[in-house]
Amino acid sequence: MKTKFVLLSLFILLGSTVPALGGYMTDDTGVQTKDSQSALSADDALKLLKEGNARFIDGKLKNQDNYRDQVSQTADGQYPFASILSCLDSRVGVEQIFDLNNGDAFVGRVAGNVMNPDMLGSFEFATKLAGSKLIVVLGHTQCGAVKGACDGAELGNLTGLLNRIEPAVDLVSKDWMDGLKSSKNARFVDAVVEANVRLARDGIVKESPVIKELVDEGKVKIVGAVYDLESGLVRFLS
């Protein structure tokens, strides 16, 4: 009885019901199924995101046009291939810039794309329980939260959030020789944006034994990326 209860709980967490296990084939509708998700590797997932961003830049979206029609098809279950930590910024629409189908990705959004315990737990669920193959930490150029951290801004609960970005500010500031070290210097801000992405990316395996195990086993890959507000290009970091 206990085993049945645990299995039922997992189905509820995943938003799945027995009929959904049959799923919809991506060949027909674009919606991920349990089988199609399982067949994808982390590198496959990364390729899908890169191809989607290329379509976005070229103005040739194909999946977003079907997003509304896919709602009923994903209602009984979800099998995302990617998990994306993005900034809260209103100009960074993750589903659009990667031309995603409904149900392709878990998306966590918070100012400055900082990784906190709640977000980390969410990504553990997304990978360990829900089968996501790829974690992307996605920053963007001229990030307002990063600018605030660069200037030492303080405002209520935002102060604690900006404190999570300060290590990136300190790291870049250490050897900075290209003008002001403040929000007034776009080059400095974007350097901190990239450093902040890298620190968040690398910190995931340090702070989550669950995800580290998946990475060590080759089941999950973690990458960093920066979205350019002017061009729409997502640049993946080495």
N, C-alpha and C positions, 0 to 999 in steps of 0.2 A: 504493500500500500504506500509506504514511504517513497519507494522508487517511482511509482506512478505519479505521486504528487510533485516530485522534483521535476519530472519530465513535463508535466502539465504546466508548471511554473515557468519553465524555460520557453515553452511555446507561447505563453502569454507575454513574456518579456520580449520575445522576438516579433510579436505582432503576427503570429502565424496560427493558422488552423490547418486541420488535416487536408481539406480540399486544396489549400495553397501549395502543398507539396508537389502537386502535378505541375504547377507553375505555368508561365507563358514563355515560349521560346523567343529568344532575342531576335531570331531570324524573322519572326512574324510581326512583333510589336515593339521591339527595342527594350522591353522590360526584363530585368535580370530575374533569373530563376535560381533555385538552389543548385541545380546542375550546372548552369552557366557560370555562376559565381565560383563554384568549386573548381571548375576547369581553368579559371583565370589564375595566372601567377601575379606576383607583385609587379613584375616588369610589364606584364600585359596591361595591368590596371594603370600604370604610369603612362603607357603608350596611348591608352584611350583618352586620358586627360590631355596629353599633348596634342592629339589629333583634334579633340574638341576645341581647344583654345585656338588652334590654327583656323578652324572653321569660323570661330567667333571673329577673329581678326579680319578674315576675308569676307565677312558678312554673309556666310553661306551656312547658317544654322540649319540643322535637320532634326535634331532631337527635341529642341524646345517647342517646335511647332506641334508636337504630339503630346506635350506634357499634360495638358488638361484632359485629353482623351484617355491617358494612361491612369488617371486617378482610380477609376473603378477596378483596373487590372492589378493595382498594388494594394488594394484595400485589405486583402486577406493575408498578406505576407510581404516581407521586405528582405532583399538580399543584396545590399550595397557592396560594391567592390572597393570603395575608397572611403576614407574618413578624413575630413578636412577641417583644420583649425584655422579660422579666418578672423580678420578684424571686424569690428562692429560697423565699420564705415559703410555708409549708405550707397557708395559708388562701387562697391565690390560685391556684385551679385554672383555668388559662386556657381549656381546652377547655369547661369547665362554664360559666364566667361569660359566655362568648360563644356558648354552645350550638352548638358546632362539630361538623361531621361529621368522620369519620375522613379525614385527608388534607387538611383545609381550611387548616391553618396550620403553618408552621415555628415552633417555640417554643424560644427560648434563655432559660435561667434562671440567674441568678447573684445573690447577695446584693446588695441595693441597686440592682438593674437597671443596673449600670455597663457601659459599652461598652469592652471591651478589644480588643487586636489579634486574638485568637483569635475572639472573638464577631463582630468586624467582618468578618473573613474568611468566617465562616459566613453572614453576611447578604449578602455579595457573591455567594456561591454561590447563596443563596436567590433573589436577584433577577436577577442577570445570567445565570445558567445554568439555574435552575429556574423562572423566569418569574413569581415572586411580584410582585404589583403594589403592595403596601402594607407599610410598615414602621411598627410601633407600639412606642414606648418606654412601657412600662406600669409606673408606680410604684403605691404604695398607701399609705393613711393609716397613721400610727403605725408606720412601717417600722423594724424593729430595727437594721438596718445604718445607717440615717440617724441614729438615736438614738446609736449608737456613735460616728459621725463628729462629731455635735454635742458629745459629751463628750470627744472626743480619745482614745477607747479604743485600746488596743494589745494585740494577741494574735497572735503568730506571723505567718503569712502573711495573716491578716485585716487586719493593720495596713496593708499595701500596698493592699488593696482599699478600705479606708476612706479612704485618701489620695485616691482618685479622687472621693470625695464632698465632700471639704473645700472645693473651689471653690464649691459650692452653699452650704455653711455660711457661708463668707466673704461671699458675695454677699448673702445674707439678713441676716447680722449687721450689715452696713455701716449700714443705716438702720433697724434694728429698734428699735421703741419700745413693744413690747407685752409687757413682762415679761421673765422669764428667757430667756437664750439657751442652753438646755440641753435634755436629754431630758425634764426635768420639766415643760416647757411644751409642751403638745400643739399649740398654735397655731404655735409656732416650728418644731416638728418637721415639721408638715404643710406649712409654708411652704418649708422646705428640701427636702421630698419633691418639691414641684412645681418648684422651681428645679433640682433634680437631674435631673428628667425633661427639662426644657427644654434644659439644657446638654448632656445626652446626645443628645437629638434633633438639636440644631443642630450638634453635633460630628461627626455621622456624615458629612455632606457635606464637612466640613473635612478629615477624616482618610481619606476614601475617594474617590479620583478616579473609581473604577468606579461607585459609587453616585451620585456627583454628576452624572456624565454621564447616567445614567438619569433622574435627577430633572429635569435641564435639558431633556431630550428629552420630558418629560411622561409617561414610561413608569412611573415609580415616584413615590409620595408618601410623605412621612415625617410622622407625627403623634405627639404626646405625649398621655398620658392618665393619670388617677389613679383607682384602684379604691378605693371606700369599704368598709372591712371591716364596717361595721355595716349598711349598706343594700344592698350588692351592686351599687350603681350605678357604672358606669365613666363618668367625666367627661372628655371630650376637650378638650384645651387649644387655645386659639386661637394 
